[in-house]
């Protein structure tokens, strides 16, 4: 007879009660995760153990009346992984995305997270993951700000004023103690001004909203980029001041001169190598590059204008002291983040421990004993 299996269900209010909005703690957990990445104590999907995830992408046309067809940002994705260290657990973030959701009053993506026992596969927890995913997306550039930004940074620019960049900005601000001004750029000025109003009230700093791209970049010490994929973002080399740090969590384009003169730190070089493998396998490498955040770098690497990924720096290398990050206050540094399941796993695991300690969540039973039929 098999033993009983129970697991914890955490709703979004449960996740809030467990601390999912604690940006400072999230940065700490993400830094711990980067250290494990740098040491290699992890696995993600795919034969190379570094796949971002597996997508279901719908066709433009179908003969089947109930099969979904392609639309803006419409897909399902599974992001499985294992993370070692004190976490020592497997997990999978599962989400469906559809830009049309917003017409129904829903978020673009609806996410859940499952944690599983590494040996038996038994579920440990099922949790609401929209806030979890946003928090860890913000926590990643928060770690980068800690290790790469100048400590006396006074001006932060927020490029793209949606919920993801709010999470990024919130995490970044836990690491920067001298900020006095925030510039908020968005294609929609009302969104930029709304973000600026929130930032001023939340942090007691001067904050302005702008819809001019140059104003969103010029003069900033730290720039967090998480702009919409629906319209390409371009910034010029000349707009980026000496000593600036750009934390990139969304697609962009810029002058070749900037990319070849800045110090580049990737989230994890093995993940970026997996993207290149996928691009080659797709049969249209250049088109694939156009759809991923690291695409501008991959083109320059192929052209011999940037070092190969295997010779480049990942943030885990910096966290572990294996390679330098910023080497002086004058160099311009760009950090590239593309998202990895291990961060959802680590932050989810940490929140599960909090929930258990506080008696938060609902215990569900998978079985008293499994059917033998």
C-alpha positions as CSV (number, residue, x, y, z in Angstrom):
1,X,0.0,0.0,0.0
2,X,1.3,3.4,-0.9
3,X,1.6,6.1,1.7
4,X,-0.8,9.1,1.8
5,X,0.4,12.1,-0.2
6,X,-0.6,15.6,0.8
7,X,0.6,18.9,-0.7
8,X,0.1,22.6,0.0
9,X,-2.0,24.9,-2.2
10,X,-1.1,28.6,-2.0
11,X,-3.5,31.1,-3.5
12,X,-2.4,34.6,-4.5
13,X,-3.5,36.1,-1.1
14,X,-1.6,33.2,0.6
15,X,1.5,34.1,-1.5
16,X,1.2,37.7,-0.3
17,X,0.9,36.6,3.3
18,X,3.9,34.4,2.8
19,X,6.0,37.4,1.6
20,X,6.0,37.2,-2.1
21,X,6.2,41.1,-2.2
22,X,9.3,41.3,0.0
23,X,11.6,42.5,-2.7
24,X,14.7,42.7,-0.5
25,X,14.3,39.0,0.5
26,X,13.7,38.1,-3.1
27,X,17.0,39.7,-4.1
28,X,18.8,37.6,-1.4
29,X,17.2,34.4,-2.7
30,X,18.0,35.3,-6.3
31,X,21.6,36.0,-5.4
32,X,21.8,32.6,-3.7
33,X,20.4,31.1,-6.9
34,X,23.0,32.8,-9.0
35,X,25.7,31.3,-6.9
36,X,24.3,27.8,-7.5
37,X,24.1,28.5,-11.2
38,X,27.8,29.6,-11.2
39,X,28.7,26.4,-9.5
40,X,26.6,24.2,-11.8
41,X,24.3,22.8,-9.1
42,X,21.1,23.0,-11.2
43,X,19.3,21.5,-14.1
44,X,16.8,22.9,-16.5
45,X,15.0,21.4,-19.5
46,X,16.3,20.1,-22.8
47,X,19.2,17.8,-23.6
48,X,21.6,20.6,-22.7
49,X,20.0,21.1,-19.3
50,X,19.8,24.9,-20.0
51,X,16.6,25.4,-22.0
52,X,14.5,28.4,-21.0
53,X,11.4,26.2,-21.5
54,X,9.1,24.4,-23.9
55,X,6.5,26.4,-25.8
56,X,3.3,25.5,-27.5
57,X,3.0,28.0,-30.3
58,X,-0.3,28.0,-32.2
59,X,-0.5,27.9,-36.1
60,X,-1.7,30.8,-38.2
61,X,-4.4,28.6,-39.6
62,X,-5.9,25.3,-38.7
63,X,-8.5,22.8,-40.1
64,X,-9.7,22.0,-36.6
65,X,-12.4,24.2,-35.3
66,X,-11.4,24.1,-31.7
67,X,-7.7,24.5,-32.1
68,X,-6.4,28.0,-31.1
69,X,-4.7,30.1,-33.8
70,X,-1.8,32.4,-33.5
71,X,-2.3,35.8,-31.9
72,X,-0.1,38.5,-30.2
73,X,2.0,36.8,-27.4
74,X,-0.3,33.7,-27.5
75,X,1.3,30.6,-26.3
76,X,1.7,28.1,-23.5
77,X,5.0,27.4,-21.8
78,X,6.4,24.9,-19.4
79,X,9.6,25.8,-17.5
80,X,10.9,22.8,-15.5
81,X,14.1,22.6,-13.4
82,X,16.0,21.3,-10.5
83,X,17.9,23.5,-8.0
84,X,20.4,22.2,-5.5
85,X,21.9,23.7,-2.4
86,X,19.5,24.1,0.5
87,X,16.6,24.0,-2.0
88,X,17.3,20.5,-3.4
89,X,13.9,20.4,-5.2
90,X,12.3,20.1,-8.6
91,X,9.7,22.4,-10.0
92,X,7.8,23.6,-13.0
93,X,6.3,27.0,-13.9
94,X,3.4,26.6,-16.3
95,X,1.7,29.5,-18.0
96,X,-0.6,30.5,-20.7
97,X,-0.2,33.8,-22.4
98,X,-2.5,35.7,-24.7
99,X,-2.5,39.5,-25.3
100,X,-6.3,39.3,-25.8
101,X,-6.7,38.4,-22.1
102,X,-6.7,42.1,-21.3
103,X,-9.9,42.6,-23.2
104,X,-11.4,40.2,-20.7
105,X,-10.0,42.0,-17.7
106,X,-7.4,39.3,-17.2
107,X,-3.6,39.6,-17.1
108,X,-1.7,38.8,-20.3
109,X,-0.3,35.7,-18.7
110,X,-1.8,33.4,-16.0
111,X,0.8,31.4,-14.2
112,X,1.1,28.5,-11.7
113,X,4.1,26.9,-10.0
114,X,4.4,23.3,-8.9
115,X,7.2,22.1,-6.6
116,X,7.9,18.3,-6.5
117,X,10.0,15.9,-4.4
118,X,13.2,15.2,-6.4
119,X,13.1,11.5,-5.7
120,X,9.4,10.4,-5.8
121,X,8.0,13.1,-8.0
122,X,5.2,13.7,-5.4
123,X,3.9,17.3,-5.4
124,X,5.0,19.5,-2.5
125,X,3.1,22.6,-3.4
126,X,0.9,24.2,-6.1
127,X,1.0,27.9,-6.0
128,X,-0.4,31.0,-7.7
129,X,2.7,32.3,-9.6
130,X,1.9,35.7,-11.3
131,X,3.3,37.6,-8.3
132,X,6.0,35.1,-7.8
133,X,7.2,35.3,-11.4
134,X,7.1,39.1,-11.4
135,X,9.0,39.2,-8.1
136,X,11.8,36.9,-9.2
137,X,12.0,38.8,-12.6
138,X,12.7,41.9,-10.6
139,X,15.0,40.1,-8.1
140,X,17.4,39.2,-10.9
141,X,18.3,42.8,-11.9
142,X,18.2,43.6,-8.2
143,X,21.2,41.2,-7.8
144,X,22.8,42.8,-10.9
145,X,22.4,46.3,-9.4
146,X,24.1,45.1,-6.2
147,X,27.1,43.8,-8.0
148,X,27.4,46.0,-11.1
149,X,26.0,49.4,-10.4
150,X,28.0,52.3,-8.9
151,X,26.9,52.7,-5.3
152,X,26.5,56.4,-5.5
153,X,24.0,56.2,-8.4
154,X,21.5,59.1,-8.1
155,X,19.4,58.9,-11.2
156,X,17.4,55.8,-12.1
157,X,15.6,55.5,-15.4
158,X,12.6,53.1,-15.8
159,X,12.2,52.2,-19.5
160,X,8.8,50.6,-19.9
161,X,6.3,51.4,-17.1
162,X,4.4,48.1,-16.8
163,X,4.1,45.7,-13.9
164,X,7.3,43.8,-14.7
165,X,9.5,46.9,-14.6
166,X,7.7,48.0,-11.4
167,X,9.0,44.7,-9.9
168,X,12.4,45.3,-11.3
169,X,12.5,48.9,-10.1
170,X,11.3,47.8,-6.6
171,X,14.1,45.2,-6.3
172,X,16.7,47.5,-7.7
173,X,15.8,50.2,-5.1
174,X,16.6,47.8,-2.3
175,X,20.2,47.9,-3.4
176,X,20.7,51.6,-4.2
177,X,20.8,54.0,-1.3
178,X,21.6,57.3,-3.0
179,X,18.8,57.7,-5.6
180,X,17.3,61.1,-5.7
181,X,15.5,61.1,-9.1
182,X,13.6,58.6,-11.2
183,X,12.8,59.1,-14.9
184,X,9.9,57.0,-16.1
185,X,9.7,56.4,-19.9
186,X,6.8,54.8,-21.7
187,X,5.3,55.1,-25.2
188,X,2.1,56.0,-23.4
189,X,2.7,59.2,-21.4
190,X,-0.2,58.6,-19.0
191,X,1.4,55.3,-18.0
192,X,4.8,57.0,-17.5
193,X,3.2,59.7,-15.4
194,X,1.3,57.2,-13.3
195,X,4.5,55.3,-12.6
196,X,6.3,58.5,-11.7
197,X,3.5,59.5,-9.3
198,X,3.7,56.0,-7.6
199,X,7.6,56.2,-7.4
200,X,7.5,59.7,-5.9
201,X,5.0,58.6,-3.2
202,X,6.6,55.3,-2.5
203,X,10.3,56.4,-2.3
204,X,10.1,60.2,-1.6
205,X,12.2,61.0,-4.7
206,X,11.8,63.4,-7.6
207,X,10.0,61.5,-10.4
208,X,9.0,62.5,-13.9
209,X,7.1,60.8,-16.7
210,X,8.3,61.1,-20.3
211,X,7.4,59.7,-23.7
212,X,10.6,60.8,-25.5
213,X,13.1,57.9,-25.8
214,X,16.2,60.0,-25.5
215,X,14.9,61.6,-22.3
216,X,14.4,58.1,-20.9
217,X,18.1,57.2,-21.3
218,X,20.3,60.3,-21.3
219,X,21.9,61.2,-18.0
220,X,20.8,58.1,-16.0
221,X,23.1,56.2,-13.7
222,X,21.0,53.0,-13.7
223,X,18.5,52.1,-16.4
224,X,16.1,49.2,-16.1
225,X,14.6,48.1,-19.5
226,X,11.5,46.1,-19.6
227,X,9.6,47.6,-22.5
228,X,6.8,46.1,-24.7
229,X,7.7,43.6,-27.3
230,X,5.0,45.1,-29.6
231,X,7.2,48.0,-30.7
232,X,11.0,47.7,-31.0
233,X,13.0,49.9,-28.6
234,X,16.2,51.6,-29.9
235,X,18.6,53.7,-27.9
236,X,21.8,55.5,-29.0
237,X,25.3,55.1,-27.7
238,X,25.7,58.8,-27.2
239,X,22.7,58.8,-24.7
240,X,24.4,56.5,-22.3
241,X,26.6,58.4,-19.8
242,X,30.0,57.3,-18.4
243,X,29.6,54.8,-15.6
244,X,26.0,53.9,-16.4
245,X,24.6,50.5,-15.7
246,X,21.8,49.1,-18.0
247,X,19.8,46.2,-16.6
248,X,17.9,44.6,-19.5
249,X,14.9,42.4,-18.9
250,X,13.1,43.0,-22.3
251,X,14.0,43.3,-26.0
252,X,15.9,46.3,-27.3
253,X,18.3,47.5,-30.1
254,X,21.2,49.9,-29.9
255,X,24.3,51.1,-31.7
256,X,26.9,48.5,-32.3
257,X,29.4,51.0,-30.9
258,X,27.7,50.8,-27.5
259,X,27.6,47.0,-27.4
260,X,31.3,46.6,-28.4
261,X,32.5,49.2,-25.9
262,X,30.4,48.3,-22.8
263,X,31.2,45.6,-20.3
264,X,28.7,42.8,-20.8
265,X,27.5,40.5,-18.1
266,X,24.9,37.8,-18.9
267,X,22.5,36.2,-16.4
268,X,24.0,32.8,-17.3
269,X,26.2,32.1,-20.3
270,X,25.0,28.5,-20.6
271,X,21.4,29.7,-21.0
272,X,22.5,32.1,-23.8
273,X,24.4,29.2,-25.5
274,X,21.2,27.2,-25.4
275,X,19.4,30.1,-27.2
276,X,22.0,30.0,-29.9
277,X,21.6,26.2,-30.3
278,X,17.9,26.7,-30.7
279,X,18.5,29.5,-33.2
280,X,20.7,27.2,-35.4
281,X,18.2,24.4,-35.1
282,X,15.3,26.6,-36.2
283,X,16.8,26.9,-39.7
284,X,16.5,30.7,-39.6
285,X,19.1,31.9,-37.1
286,X,18.7,35.6,-37.8
287,X,14.9,35.5,-37.5
288,X,15.3,33.6,-34.2
289,X,17.8,36.2,-32.9
290,X,15.2,38.9,-33.6
291,X,12.9,37.3,-31.1
292,X,15.2,36.9,-28.1
293,X,16.8,39.5,-25.8
294,X,20.3,38.4,-26.5
295,X,19.9,38.6,-30.3
296,X,21.9,41.8,-30.8
297,X,24.8,40.2,-28.9
298,X,24.6,36.9,-30.7
299,X,24.9,38.7,-34.1
300,X,28.1,40.5,-33.0
301,X,29.5,37.3,-31.6
302,X,28.9,35.5,-34.9
303,X,30.7,38.4,-36.6
304,X,33.7,38.2,-34.3
305,X,33.0,41.6,-32.8
306,X,32.3,40.2,-29.3
307,X,33.9,37.4,-27.3
308,X,32.3,33.9,-27.6
309,X,29.7,33.1,-24.9
310,X,32.0,30.5,-23.4
311,X,34.6,33.3,-22.8
312,X,32.0,35.8,-21.4
313,X,30.9,36.5,-17.9
314,X,27.7,35.3,-16.2
315,X,26.4,37.0,-13.0
316,X,27.0,33.8,-11.1
317,X,30.7,34.1,-11.9
318,X,30.6,37.6,-10.4
319,X,28.6,36.6,-7.3
320,X,31.1,33.7,-6.6
321,X,34.1,35.9,-7.2
322,X,35.3,33.9,-10.2
323,X,35.2,36.8,-12.6
324,X,35.1,40.6,-12.2
325,X,31.9,42.5,-12.7
326,X,32.4,46.3,-12.8
327,X,36.1,47.1,-12.6
328,X,35.9,50.9,-12.3
329,X,33.3,53.6,-11.8
330,X,33.7,55.0,-15.4
331,X,32.9,51.9,-17.5
332,X,29.5,51.4,-18.9
333,X,28.0,48.0,-17.9
334,X,25.1,46.2,-19.5
335,X,23.4,43.2,-17.9
336,X,21.2,40.8,-19.9
337,X,18.4,38.7,-18.2
338,X,16.3,36.2,-20.0
339,X,14.5,34.3,-17.3
340,X,15.2,30.9,-15.8
341,X,13.0,28.4,-14.1
342,X,15.5,28.0,-11.2
343,X,14.6,31.4,-9.9
344,X,10.9,30.5,-9.8
345,X,11.9,27.3,-8.0
346,X,14.1,29.0,-5.4
347,X,11.7,31.9,-4.6
348,X,8.7,29.5,-4.6
349,X,10.6,27.1,-2.2
350,X,11.5,30.0,0.2
351,X,7.9,31.2,0.2
352,X,6.6,27.6,0.9
353,X,8.9,27.4,3.9
354,X,7.4,30.8,5.1
355,X,3.9,29.5,4.5
356,X,4.5,26.3,6.5
357,X,6.0,28.2,9.4
358,X,3.1,30.6,9.5
359,X,0.3,28.0,8.9
360,X,-0.6,29.7,5.6
361,X,-2.3,27.7,2.7
362,X,-4.5,24.8,2.3
363,X,-3.5,21.2,2.6
364,X,-4.7,19.0,-0.3
365,X,-4.7,15.3,-0.6
366,X,-3.4,13.6,-3.8
367,X,-4.5,10.2,-2.5
368,X,-5.1,8.2,0.6
369,X,-3.9,5.3,-1.6
370,X,-3.6,5.3,-5.4
371,X,-6.1,3.3,-7.5
372,X,-4.8,-0.1,-8.4
373,X,-7.1,-0.3,-11.4
